[in-house]
């Protein structure tokens, strides 16, 4: 995965958790796009690729997916995950706010 964006979250008494968002990749059919992202922490390691009709939609869906996954990861559930010293604020939009990224979707 070619990383185009990265964010580090701090954990009390542990190594950082890192969120990486990758460059969009076209589906094999060449019509739609996949956007990979990874969560790499001391308790949680996840790798995902979310698809969209174009690179922008794939990015929005990857951000929504990452926001949801980070909120449910073991580090967050245990109250260990912080961004710039603030616990509970992941600095990402609410995944529900990004639902329906196409006109007429909802």
C-alpha positions in Angstrom: 0.0 0.0 0.0 1.3 3.4 -0.9 0.5 5.6 2.1 -0.8 9.1 1.3 -2.0 10.1 4.8 -1.0 9.0 8.3 -2.2 9.9 11.9 -0.6 8.8 15.1 -2.7 8.3 18.2 -1.1 8.1 21.6 -1.8 5.4 24.2 -1.0 5.6 27.9 1.9 3.4 28.7 2.1 1.8 25.2 3.4 2.3 21.7 1.4 4.6 19.4 -1.5 3.4 17.3 -1.1 4.5 13.6 -3.8 5.0 11.0 -2.6 5.0 7.4 -4.7 5.7 4.4 -3.5 4.5 1.1 -3.6 5.8 -2.5 -6.8 4.8 -4.4 -6.4 1.7 -6.5 -8.7 0.9 -9.5 -10.7 -2.2 -9.4 -9.5 -4.8 -11.9 -12.4 -3.8 -14.2 -11.0 -0.2 -14.2 -14.4 1.4 -13.4 -14.5 1.8 -9.6 -11.8 2.4 -7.0 -10.5 0.8 -3.8 -9.1 2.8 -1.0 -7.0 0.9 1.5 -6.4 1.8 5.1 -4.6 0.2 8.0 -4.8 0.4 11.7 -1.6 -0.7 13.5 -1.6 -0.6 17.2 -0.3 -2.6 20.1 -3.6 -4.4 20.6 -5.3 -3.9 17.2 -4.1 -4.6 13.7 -6.6 -4.2 10.8 -6.2 -4.0 7.1 -9.2 -2.9 4.9 -10.0 -1.8 1.4 -13.2 0.0 0.7 -14.7 0.6 -2.7 -16.3 3.6 -4.3 -17.6 4.7 -7.6 -14.6 7.1 -7.9 -11.5 8.0 -5.9 -13.3 10.7 -3.9 -16.1 8.4 -2.8 -13.6 5.6 -2.0 -11.7 8.2 0.2 -14.8 9.3 2.0 -15.8 5.7 2.7 -12.3 4.8 3.9 -12.4 7.7 6.4 -15.9 6.7 7.6 -14.7 3.1 7.9 -11.5 4.1 9.8 -13.5 6.3 12.1 -15.9 3.5 13.0 -13.1 0.9 13.3 -11.0 3.2 15.5 -13.9 3.8 17.8 -14.4 0.1 18.3 -10.8 -1.0 18.5 -9.5 -2.4 21.8 -7.4 0.6 22.6 -10.4 3.0 22.3 -12.7 0.6 24.2 -10.2 0.5 27.1 -10.0 4.3 27.1 -6.3 4.4 26.2 -6.5 6.1 22.8 -5.9 9.8 22.6 -5.1 12.4 19.9 -3.0 15.3 21.1 -3.8 14.4 24.7 -7.6 14.3 24.3 -9.1 10.9 25.0 -12.2 10.0 23.0 -11.8 12.5 20.2 -10.4 10.7 17.1 -10.2 13.8 15.0 -12.3 12.2 12.3 -15.9 12.9 11.1 -18.7 10.9 12.5 -19.2 7.9 10.1 -22.9 8.6 9.9 -22.1 12.1 8.6 -20.3 10.4 5.6 -23.1 7.9 4.9 -24.7 8.4 1.5 -21.8 10.2 -0.3 -23.7 10.2 -3.6 -26.7 12.4 -4.6 -29.9 10.7 -3.6 -28.1 8.2 -1.3 -29.2 8.0 2.2 
